[in-house]
Amino acid sequence: MTVIHVPRPDTKKIMDPNRPVNTLLKAQMQHLYDAELKLPIAHQTNVYVNAIRTEGEAADYVRRVTEAIHHAHDAAAVQRAKPKRKPGIAIAAAAETQRSKLKKPAKPKKTTKAKPKRKR
């Protein structure tokens, strides 16, 4: 079997912050933008994606949106952890049951004979 030598990539050329954004990075930014629009307004970055021209700007945008998604997730988890019922509701429910006990008993209804239905 023949061994194929694959050279290691030059770490200096992997990411150039001044290089223009390529199509793959533009597609990734568009997906992040779509996800960002579903976040609460307080967590959105308000960055115009079409104005991003370099890889450095794209990296900054990806970082900001990723952090915003994490913060929104943490805020939602805190919101879900809060108790949904307040203690005041139980007091109001107890007062209602006491009020129903104080009501007077219903009067018996008068009974009358039902009239037979006429055939047509």
C-alpha positions in Angstrom: 0.0 0.0 0.0 1.3 3.4 -0.9 1.6 6.0 1.8 0.3 9.4 0.7 1.9 12.3 2.5 -0.5 15.1 3.5 1.3 18.3 4.5 0.2 20.0 7.8 -1.6 23.3 7.1 0.2 26.5 7.9 -1.4 27.8 11.1 -0.8 31.4 9.9 -2.8 31.0 6.8 -5.8 29.2 8.3 -7.6 32.3 9.4 -6.8 35.7 8.0 -9.0 38.4 9.7 -8.6 40.6 6.7 -9.6 38.0 4.1 -13.0 38.5 2.4 -15.8 36.4 3.6 -16.4 33.2 1.5 -19.7 31.7 0.5 -19.6 29.0 3.2 -19.1 31.6 5.9 -21.9 33.7 4.4 -24.3 30.8 4.6 -23.3 30.1 8.2 -23.9 33.8 9.1 -27.3 33.6 7.4 -28.2 30.6 9.5 -27.1 32.4 12.7 -29.0 35.5 11.7 -32.2 33.4 11.3 -31.6 31.8 14.7 -30.9 35.3 16.2 -34.3 36.6 15.0 -36.0 33.9 17.1 -34.3 35.2 20.2 -36.0 37.7 22.6 -35.3 41.3 21.5 -33.1 41.9 24.6 -30.7 39.2 23.4 -30.4 40.1 19.7 -27.2 41.8 18.5 -28.8 44.1 15.9 -25.9 43.5 13.4 -26.6 43.9 9.7 -25.2 40.7 8.3 -24.9 42.0 4.7 -22.4 44.6 5.9 -19.9 42.0 7.1 -17.0 41.9 4.6 -14.1 40.1 6.3 -13.4 36.9 8.2 -12.6 38.9 11.3 -15.9 40.7 11.3 -17.7 37.4 10.6 -15.8 35.7 13.6 -16.9 38.6 15.8 -20.5 38.2 14.7 -20.5 34.4 15.2 -19.1 34.9 18.7 -21.7 37.5 19.7 -24.6 35.5 18.4 -23.4 32.3 20.0 -23.0 34.2 23.4 -26.5 35.7 22.9 -28.0 32.2 22.3 -26.3 30.9 25.5 -27.5 33.9 27.6 -31.1 33.5 26.2 -31.0 29.8 27.1 -29.8 30.5 30.6 -32.5 33.2 31.1 -35.2 30.8 29.9 -33.9 28.1 32.3 -34.1 30.6 35.2 -37.7 31.5 34.1 -38.7 27.9 34.0 -37.3 27.2 37.4 -39.5 29.9 39.1 -42.6 28.5 40.9 -45.7 29.1 38.8 -48.1 29.4 41.8 -48.0 32.2 44.3 -49.1 31.6 47.9 -51.8 34.3 47.6 -53.9 32.0 45.3 -54.3 29.4 48.0 -55.7 32.0 50.4 -58.2 33.2 47.9 -59.3 29.6 47.2 -59.8 29.0 50.9 -61.9 32.1 51.2 -64.1 30.9 48.4 -64.8 27.6 50.0 -65.7 29.3 53.3 -68.1 31.6 51.4 -69.8 28.6 49.8 -70.4 27.0 53.2 -72.2 30.2 54.4 -74.8 30.1 51.6 -78.3 29.3 52.5 -79.7 25.9 51.4 -81.6 25.9 48.2 -85.4 25.9 48.4 -87.2 22.8 47.1 -88.7 23.2 43.6 -92.4 23.0 43.1 -93.4 19.9 41.2 -96.1 20.0 38.6 -97.4 17.2 36.4 -96.0 17.2 32.9 -98.5 17.6 30.1 -98.5 14.9 27.5 -97.1 15.8 24.2 -99.5 16.1 21.3 -99.1 14.0 18.2 -99.2 15.7 14.9 
